[in-house]
Amino acid sequence: MSVNAVPAKPARAAQKGQQTKAVIVDAALALAAQIGLEGLSIGAVAEITKMSKSGVFAHFGSREELQISV
C-alpha cells in the first residue's frame, strides 16, 4: 500500500465533529443569554439545533460539561 492510499475519512469525521460541537456551543450560548446558564438543558439545546438529545450527549457528556463550555 502506498502512502497516498491512506484514507482521509478520519480527518473529515473529526472536522465534522468539531463543527457540530461549535453549532451546539453557539446555540447553548444564545439560549443561556436568554434564560440564564442555570436554565440551560441538553433537551432545549437539542431542540434548537434539531439534534437528538443523544447527539448532544455524544459531544457533551453532561449538562454541567455543556455549561462549562458555554
N, C-alpha and C positions, 0 to 999 in steps of 0.2 A: 504494500500500500504506500502510495506517495504522500508527501506532506500536504499536497493540495487536496487530497481526498478527505481530509478531516471535515466533518460536517459543522456548519456554523449554527445549528439549531440551538444548542445550549445558550449561546450568547444572545440569540434573539429572544429566547424564552426569559432569560434574566432581564433583558431590556424591557420586555412587555410587563414583567412583574413589577419592575421599578416604576413604570408609567402608571400601572394600575394603583400601586401604593400611593403615588403622588396624587392621583384623582381622589382617592379615599381621604387623604390628609386635607386636600383643598375643600372637599365637601364637609368634612368634620370641622374644619376651621370656620367655614361660613356658618354652619349650624351652631357652633359654640358661641359665635359672635351674637347670634340672635337669642339663644336660650340659656347661655352660660355653660361652662365646662361641666358642671355637675349634672346638667340635663342631657348631656351627650350620651347616646346609646348606639350600640352596634346596629340594632334594628333600624333606627332612624337614618343612620348613615347608609345602610344597605338600601333603604327605600329611595333615598335621594340619588344614589349612584346607579340605581336599577340593578343592583347585585343581590345575590342571596346573602343571608347572614353568614353562612359557612364560607362564602367567598371572602367576606371582610375578615372573618376569623382566621383565614389562611394567611393573611398579611399581618394581622394584629391578634395575638393570642388571647387578649382580654380587653375589656372596656378601659381598664387602667392603662394598658400599654398604648391604646389609641389616644387617650387623654394626654399622656406624656408626650406623644409625638406631635400633638397639636400645640 
